[in-house]
Amino acid sequence: MLWFVKLFYLIKAFIPRGLQLFLRRRLVRIQLRDCSSVWPINRSAAKIPEEWQGWPDNKQFAIVLTHDVEKVKGYKKVRQLAELDMKSGFRSSFNLIPERYKDDPELRAWLVKNGFEVGVHDLKHNGKLFSSPLTFEKSAVKINQYIKHWNAKGFRSGAMHHNLEWIGKLDISYDASTFDTDPFEPQADGVNTIFPFYFKPDGCKGDGFVELPYTLMQDFTLFVIMREKTNHIWKEKLDWIAANGGMALLIVHPDYLNMGTGQTGNEEYPAERYTDFLLYVKEKYAGRYWNALPSEIAEYIRKGKLHPKNDCQAVL
């Protein structure tokens, strides 16, 4: 099965989009037969890190909302999605791809002014960032320029490809390119924790960075690939994370949200599934969660330098 996954992503760019979706849907159905013990919940990921000091103000758990903006279609819906978050009483981060669509400084400024965060999402999002050390090093120079220009503090790679040792070359406070458990990703090795952790690469001259794994299923996989009709998997996983005091980090793409304008497309799902989830969090856990921006989580963890991982073998 692993060879098929590698082959698929190697030739993905040459496969028509409709066929891509068909193949991924077939593949997921096969994978689901063997992953029930580790997905959507891998219970070993609830292990509390050594010297864990809990969340600020004795909150039970943290909720972190992130939005990866993949194409122009999604970029056009950024402000609308931000307003939806605000209306629900939440703040989030928007990860933008520097060299895929035209950047709008006014939009970035508006997001920050309204309490949101902007992160750098890959460079081109073409699947080649980690193809070789040299490719990554050349790209890292440009990525760092965008990080500085945007005054960004965090990074997330495309397709959740990751090598934390290499990512250490970026001038970031945090990275968000991993997950606790997700056997459906092209690089499916999870970090097996629902807590953020500090990581300092071997030989790193800097201060390292905080790794923020996503712990709630990506919307694209859940609603577009698996074609789930409800958000019950999000809610069930959230309840488990909350019970174990972890970090519920969600990735929602504006590209796939249907905001109620016209018929829902083949790669869309109703935005109500997302807003209903936010309402669930707000009502069931009122006063018990910390809705933090990724940079706020990173700052909090950095102060304690908790759960350092210097052995990259388990997390790459």
C-alpha positions in Angstrom: 0.0 0.0 0.0 2.8 2.4 0.8 4.3 2.1 -2.6 1.0 3.0 -4.2 0.7 6.1 -2.0 4.2 7.2 -3.0 3.5 6.6 -6.7 0.3 8.5 -6.6 1.8 11.6 -5.1 4.8 11.3 -7.5 2.6 11.5 -10.6 -0.3 13.5 -9.0 0.4 16.6 -11.0 -0.2 14.7 -14.3 -3.5 13.2 -13.2 -6.8 15.0 -13.9 -8.4 16.4 -10.8 -11.5 14.3 -11.1 -9.4 11.1 -11.4 -7.3 12.2 -8.4 -10.4 12.5 -6.2 -11.7 9.1 -7.5 -8.4 7.4 -6.7 -8.1 9.0 -3.3 -11.6 8.0 -2.3 -10.9 4.4 -3.3 -7.6 4.5 -1.4 -9.2 5.9 1.8 -11.9 3.1 1.8 -9.1 0.5 1.7 -7.1 2.3 4.4 -10.1 2.6 6.7 -10.1 -1.2 7.1 -6.8 -1.2 8.9 -6.6 2.0 10.9 -9.5 1.9 13.4 -7.0 1.4 16.3 -5.2 4.7 15.6 -7.7 6.9 13.8 -9.5 9.2 14.5 -8.2 8.6 18.0 -4.8 7.2 18.9 -5.2 6.8 22.7 -1.5 6.7 23.3 -1.3 10.4 22.0 -3.0 11.5 25.3 0.1 10.9 27.3 0.8 14.1 29.3 4.3 15.6 28.6 6.8 15.7 31.4 6.6 18.8 33.5 3.4 19.9 31.8 2.1 23.0 33.6 -1.4 22.9 32.1 -3.1 25.7 30.2 -3.3 29.4 31.2 -6.0 30.3 33.8 -6.6 26.7 34.5 -8.4 26.1 31.2 -9.3 22.5 30.5 -8.0 22.5 26.9 -6.9 24.7 24.0 -8.7 25.2 20.7 -6.7 26.5 17.8 -8.3 27.3 14.5 -6.2 27.5 11.3 -7.1 28.1 7.7 -4.9 27.0 4.8 -5.7 29.1 1.7 -4.7 26.9 -1.3 -5.9 28.7 -4.4 -7.4 32.0 -5.7 -10.9 30.6 -5.0 -10.1 30.3 -1.4 -8.2 33.6 -1.2 -11.3 35.4 -2.3 -13.2 33.9 0.7 -10.6 34.8 3.4 -12.4 37.9 4.7 -15.8 36.1 4.6 -14.4 33.2 6.6 -12.7 35.6 9.1 -16.0 37.4 9.6 -17.7 34.0 10.2 -15.1 33.2 12.9 -15.6 36.6 14.5 -19.4 36.2 14.5 -19.0 32.9 16.3 -16.7 34.5 18.9 -13.4 32.9 17.7 -10.1 34.1 16.3 -7.9 32.0 13.9 -4.8 32.0 11.7 -4.7 32.2 7.9 -1.8 30.5 6.2 -1.1 32.0 2.8 1.0 30.6 -0.1 3.6 33.3 -1.1 4.1 32.3 -4.7 0.8 30.8 -5.9 -1.6 33.8 -6.0 -1.2 37.5 -5.7 -0.6 38.8 -2.2 -2.8 41.6 -0.9 -1.1 43.6 1.9 -4.3 45.3 2.8 -6.0 41.9 3.4 -3.1 40.8 5.7 -3.3 44.1 7.5 -7.1 43.8 8.0 -6.7 40.3 9.4 -4.1 41.3 11.9 -6.1 44.4 12.9 -9.0 42.2 13.7 -7.1 39.8 15.9 -6.2 37.2 13.4 -2.8 35.8 12.5 -1.0 35.3 9.2 1.4 32.4 8.6 3.5 31.3 5.6 2.1 28.2 3.9 4.9 26.5 2.0 6.4 28.6 -0.9 4.6 27.3 -4.0 2.7 24.4 -2.6 3.8 22.1 -5.5 5.0 19.1 -3.5 8.7 19.8 -4.2 9.8 21.7 -1.1 11.3 18.6 0.6 12.4 16.9 -2.6 16.1 17.4 -1.6 18.2 19.2 1.0 19.4 21.7 -1.7 15.9 22.4 -2.9 14.7 23.1 0.7 17.7 25.3 1.5 17.1 27.4 -1.6 13.4 27.7 -0.8 14.1 28.5 2.8 15.9 31.7 1.8 12.8 32.9 0.0 10.5 31.6 2.8 12.4 33.5 5.4 12.1 36.7 3.3 8.3 36.3 3.3 8.3 35.5 7.0 10.1 38.8 7.6 8.1 40.8 5.2 4.8 39.6 6.5 5.9 39.7 10.1 4.8 36.1 10.4 5.8 33.8 13.3 4.8 30.5 11.9 5.0 28.1 8.9 3.1 25.1 7.5 4.2 23.1 4.6 2.0 22.0 1.7 0.4 18.5 2.0 1.8 18.3 5.5 5.2 17.2 4.3 7.7 17.6 7.1 11.2 17.2 8.2 11.7 19.0 11.5 15.4 19.1 11.2 15.2 21.0 7.9 12.4 23.2 9.1 14.8 24.4 11.8 16.4 26.5 9.0 13.4 28.8 9.0 13.1 31.9 11.1 10.0 30.9 13.0 8.5 30.7 16.4 6.4 27.7 15.5 5.8 25.1 12.8 2.4 23.4 12.1 3.3 20.7 9.6 2.6 17.6 11.6 -0.4 15.8 13.2 -1.1 13.4 16.0 -2.4 10.7 13.8 -3.6 10.7 10.2 -3.0 7.6 8.1 -4.5 9.3 5.0 -1.7 11.9 4.6 1.0 11.3 1.9 3.6 11.3 4.7 1.6 9.6 7.3 4.0 9.4 10.3 2.3 11.2 13.1 4.0 12.7 16.2 1.6 10.8 18.4 0.7 13.6 20.8 -2.2 16.0 21.3 0.1 18.5 23.0 2.3 21.1 21.4 6.0 20.6 22.0 9.4 22.4 21.8 11.8 21.1 19.2 15.4 22.1 18.8 17.1 20.5 15.7 20.5 18.9 16.1 23.2 21.5 15.8 20.7 24.3 15.8 22.4 27.6 16.7 19.1 29.3 17.4 16.4 28.7 19.9 14.5 26.0 18.1 10.7 26.2 17.6 7.4 24.9 18.9 5.7 22.2 16.9 1.9 22.4 16.7 0.4 19.2 15.4 -3.2 19.3 14.0 -5.3 17.0 16.1 -8.7 17.3 14.4 -9.2 15.8 10.9 -8.7 18.1 8.0 -11.9 19.3 6.4 -10.8 18.3 2.9 -10.2 14.7 3.8 -13.3 14.4 6.0 -15.9 16.0 3.8 -14.5 15.9 0.2 -12.5 12.6 0.2 -14.5 10.6 2.8 -17.7 12.5 1.9 -18.9 12.5 5.5 -22.3 14.2 5.8 -21.9 15.4 9.4 -19.2 16.8 11.7 -19.6 14.0 14.3 -16.0 12.9 13.9 -14.8 16.4 14.9 -17.1 16.5 17.9 -16.1 13.0 19.1 -12.4 13.8 18.8 -12.9 17.2 20.5 -14.6 15.5 23.5 -11.7 13.1 23.8 -9.1 15.9 23.5 -10.9 18.0 26.1 -11.2 15.1 28.5 -7.4 14.6 28.3 -6.5 18.3 28.5 -4.9 18.5 25.1 -4.8 20.9 22.1 -7.6 20.7 19.6 -6.1 22.1 16.4 -8.2 22.3 13.3 -7.5 23.0 9.6 -10.3 24.4 7.6 -9.8 25.5 4.0 -11.9 28.4 2.6 -11.4 26.8 -0.8 -13.8 23.9 0.1 -16.4 25.9 2.1 -19.7 26.6 0.4 -20.9 29.8 2.0 -24.4 29.4 0.8 -23.9 30.7 -2.7 -25.2 28.3 -5.2 -25.1 24.5 -5.4 -22.4 22.8 -3.4 -19.6 21.7 -5.8 -17.8 18.3 -5.9 -15.0 19.7 -3.8 -17.2 21.7 -1.4 -19.2 21.2 1.8 -21.7 23.4 3.5 -20.1 26.0 5.8 -22.8 25.1 8.4 -20.8 22.0 9.3 -18.0 24.3 10.5 -20.1 26.9 12.2 -22.1 24.1 14.0 -18.8 22.8 15.3 -17.8 26.2 16.6 -21.2 26.5 18.3 -20.7 23.0 19.9 -17.4 24.2 21.3 -18.8 27.4 22.6 -21.9 26.0 24.2 -20.7 22.7 25.6 -17.3 24.0 26.9 -18.2 27.5 27.8 -15.5 29.0 30.0 -13.3 25.9 29.8 -11.3 26.4 26.7 -8.5 28.7 25.6 -9.1 29.9 22.0 -5.5 30.8 21.2 -3.7 31.9 18.1 -0.8 29.5 17.1 1.8 32.2 18.1 0.2 32.5 21.5 0.5 28.7 22.0 4.1 28.9 20.9 4.9 31.7 23.2 3.4 29.9 26.2 5.3 26.6 25.4 8.6 28.5 24.8 8.5 29.9 28.3 8.7 26.4 29.7 10.7 24.7 27.0 8.4 21.7 27.6 8.6 18.3 26.0 11.8 18.8 24.0 12.3 16.4 21.1 15.8 16.3 19.8 15.6 12.8 18.4 14.0 13.4 15.1 13.6 9.7 14.2 10.2 9.5 16.0 8.7 12.6 14.4 9.9 12.9 10.9 
